[in-house]
């Protein structure tokens, strides 16, 4: 993490002197070897978001936050990072990948934070992946349907009803 923070904090171009006694071409050639070369800022989505997918697989939360804060998205390789989070059945990780961090946004007068746009629009195929994970992914399915507004088609509704995703999970004792 310290190396990544260093690489992403580097200036993109060094300041150039404004000497007018030398022609611009000669000035460039004479300073080319003297001035430090800028360190290129890495692309967080290179290799189709492979870094984010690996961070999700390793469940490395600080690295995931770092990559998301620097513009990585989970839309690469057919939402592979999000699919991996669903497979881990981790609702907090799923929310982290979908929702942008509200950070230090001010609270409105009514006590609510302004709604921010999500990083990912949850599609039907993502809901289907969560349903196929079974009852252990119940919270994720409820989150997709109730909070993100994904409407399942008839086949998926039947599958949800058959598996019992929305049945009451409280245990009642008979006297």
Secondary structure, DSSP 8 states (H G I E B T S, - for coil): -HHHHHHHHS-SS-------SS-HHHHHHHHHTTS--------TTHHHHHHHHHHHHHT-HHHHHHHHHTT--TTHHHHHHHHHHHHHT-HHHHHHHHS---TT--B-TTS-B-----SS---HHHHHHHHHT-GGGHHHHHIIIIIS-----HHHHHHHHHHTTTS--------
